[in-house]
């Protein structure tokens, strides 16, 4: 049996302000930093060790991983970063307050934008400051890989190749793996691992900085899963 640990990043400054974040590179809040440290202490308490880590290229994910590994005295392990584990790209919603967006567009529409796997938020243009093509970290992406908006299904489409090409081989080599990513990129992985329906994944809430453990058999089918307490 293999164990795989997933962690959503700690509270970010925009989580605290109730704003859509997406690919905006927002830092952890003081609470989020402490949440990350607490997650590391919890993993240490339960005797977890790791050989390999995976994160997105966004600082809230990277820093959460750093503080988790620092608590475990594991800063020496390799950590691979990929845009494919980024949060879902929320398009023109990025930066907007969620309550104000509900007041403007209605709760039903905003719920669709947030949770319907096939619903696109309003798109930005390439001239928008939020367009990823303006940033060095995305220089290696092709034109088709640079989003203007993104639904959850598309988040899964970009996350799963990374899962199959990099994470699965590490697990098959008996490496103990930890993934620190985002609510929607983790939803995409969880939907695949658990074979959840679209309806089931829309109801899935993932708390910040709380280790979620999968027990997997030799074929990487889940035997069980639970949050560490």
C-alpha positions in Angstrom: 0.0 0.0 0.0 1.2 3.5 -0.9 0.1 6.8 0.8 -0.3 10.0 -1.1 -0.8 13.3 0.7 -2.6 16.3 -0.9 -2.6 19.7 0.7 -4.4 22.8 -0.4 -2.3 25.9 0.3 -2.8 27.9 3.5 -5.1 31.0 3.5 -3.9 33.6 1.1 -4.4 37.4 1.4 -7.2 37.2 -1.2 -8.8 34.2 0.5 -9.0 36.5 3.6 -10.5 39.3 1.5 -13.0 36.9 -0.2 -11.7 37.6 -3.7 -11.4 35.3 -6.8 -7.7 34.5 -7.1 -7.0 32.1 -10.0 -3.5 32.5 -11.4 -2.9 35.9 -9.6 0.3 35.3 -7.5 -1.1 36.3 -4.1 1.0 35.6 -1.0 -0.1 33.7 2.2 -1.7 35.7 5.0 -0.2 35.4 8.5 -2.9 32.9 9.3 -2.1 30.9 6.1 1.6 30.8 7.1 0.7 29.4 10.5 -1.8 26.9 8.9 1.1 25.6 6.7 3.3 25.2 9.8 0.5 23.4 11.6 0.1 21.0 8.7 3.8 20.2 8.9 3.6 19.6 12.6 0.5 17.4 12.1 2.3 15.3 9.5 5.4 15.0 11.8 3.2 13.9 14.7 1.8 11.1 12.6 5.3 10.0 11.5 5.1 11.0 7.8 8.2 11.3 5.7 8.5 12.2 2.0 10.8 11.6 -0.9 9.3 14.0 -3.5 7.1 17.1 -3.5 5.0 18.7 -6.3 3.6 22.2 -6.3 2.2 24.8 -8.7 4.3 27.8 -9.7 2.3 30.2 -7.5 3.9 31.4 -4.3 1.0 30.5 -2.0 1.4 26.8 -3.0 5.3 27.0 -3.0 5.4 28.7 0.4 3.0 26.3 2.0 5.1 23.4 0.8 8.2 25.1 2.1 6.8 25.6 5.6 5.3 22.1 5.7 8.7 20.6 4.8 10.5 22.9 7.2 8.5 21.5 10.1 9.3 18.0 8.9 13.0 18.9 8.5 12.6 17.9 4.9 13.7 21.0 3.0 16.3 18.9 1.3 13.8 16.7 -0.8 13.3 17.6 -4.4 10.1 19.7 -5.2 8.9 19.9 -8.8 6.9 23.0 -9.8 4.4 23.0 -12.7 1.8 25.5 -14.0 -0.3 22.4 -14.6 -1.0 22.3 -10.8 -2.0 26.0 -10.8 -5.4 27.1 -9.6 -8.2 27.2 -12.1 -7.9 30.4 -14.3 -10.9 32.5 -13.3 -10.6 35.0 -16.2 -12.2 38.4 -15.6 -13.4 37.3 -12.1 -9.8 37.4 -10.8 -9.5 40.1 -8.2 -13.2 40.6 -7.7 -14.9 40.3 -4.3 -17.1 37.2 -4.3 -20.0 38.8 -2.4 -20.0 41.8 -4.7 -19.9 39.5 -7.7 -23.0 37.6 -6.4 -24.8 40.9 -5.8 -24.1 41.9 -9.4 -24.7 38.6 -11.3 -26.8 36.6 -8.9 -26.0 33.6 -6.7 -27.1 31.0 -9.3 -24.8 32.3 -12.0 -21.8 32.8 -9.7 -22.3 29.2 -8.4 -22.2 27.9 -11.9 -19.0 29.9 -12.6 -17.4 28.4 -9.5 -18.6 24.8 -9.5 -20.1 23.7 -12.8 -17.3 21.7 -14.5 -18.3 23.0 -17.9 -19.2 26.7 -17.2 -16.6 29.3 -18.2 -16.2 32.5 -16.2 -16.1 35.7 -18.3 -12.9 35.8 -20.3 -10.1 38.4 -20.3 -8.3 39.6 -23.4 -4.6 39.2 -24.2 -4.2 42.9 -23.5 -5.4 42.5 -19.9 -2.7 42.7 -17.2 -3.9 39.4 -15.9 -3.0 37.5 -19.1 -0.4 34.9 -18.2 1.5 35.6 -21.4 2.9 38.7 -19.8 4.8 36.8 -17.2 8.3 35.1 -17.4 7.2 32.0 -15.5 4.9 31.1 -18.4 7.4 31.7 -21.2 7.5 27.9 -22.1 3.8 27.6 -22.6 2.3 27.4 -26.0 -0.2 30.0 -27.2 -3.0 27.4 -26.8 -1.9 26.7 -23.2 -2.2 30.3 -22.1 -5.8 30.7 -20.8 -8.2 33.6 -21.1 -10.7 31.7 -19.0 -11.0 28.1 -17.8 -13.6 25.7 -16.5 -13.0 22.9 -14.1 -13.0 20.3 -16.9 -10.2 22.2 -18.6 -8.3 22.3 -15.3 -8.5 18.6 -15.2 -7.4 18.3 -18.8 -4.1 20.2 -18.0 -3.5 18.6 -14.6 -3.9 15.0 -15.6 -1.0 14.8 -18.0 1.3 16.0 -15.2 -0.2 13.4 -12.9 0.4 10.6 -15.4 3.9 11.8 -16.6 5.5 12.8 -13.3 3.5 12.0 -10.1 2.4 8.4 -11.0 6.0 7.3 -12.0 7.3 8.7 -8.6 4.6 6.7 -6.7 5.4 3.6 -8.7 9.0 3.9 -7.7 7.9 3.7 -4.1 8.6 7.3 -3.4 6.5 8.9 -0.7 4.8 11.9 -2.4 3.2 15.1 -1.2 1.3 17.5 -3.5 0.6 21.1 -2.4 -1.7 22.8 -4.9 -5.1 24.6 -5.0 -8.7 24.0 -4.4 -9.6 23.4 -8.1 -6.5 21.6 -9.3 -6.8 19.3 -6.3 -10.5 18.8 -7.2 -9.5 17.7 -10.6 -7.0 15.1 -9.3 -9.5 13.9 -6.7 -12.3 13.6 -9.3 -9.9 11.4 -11.3 -8.6 9.3 -8.4 -12.1 8.7 -7.0 -13.9 8.6 -10.3 -16.4 11.2 -9.1 -19.2 12.4 -11.2 -19.5 16.1 -12.2 -22.3 16.5 -9.6 -20.2 14.9 -6.9 -17.1 17.1 -7.5 -19.2 20.3 -7.4 -20.1 19.5 -3.8 -16.4 18.8 -2.8 -15.0 21.4 -0.4 -11.3 21.3 0.4 -10.2 23.2 3.5 -6.9 25.1 3.5 -3.7 23.5 4.7 -5.3 20.2 5.9 -3.5 17.1 4.9 -5.7 14.7 2.8 -4.3 11.2 2.7 -5.0 8.6 0.1 -4.2 4.9 0.6 -3.5 3.4 -2.8 -3.1 -0.2 -3.9 -0.4 -1.4 -6.4 -2.5 -0.3 -9.3 -3.0 3.1 -7.6 -6.7 2.5 -7.0 -7.8 4.1 -3.8 -8.3 1.8 -0.8 -9.3 4.6 1.5 -8.9 8.4 2.2 -9.1 10.7 5.2 -8.1 14.0 6.6 -5.3 13.9 9.3 -6.4 15.2 12.7 
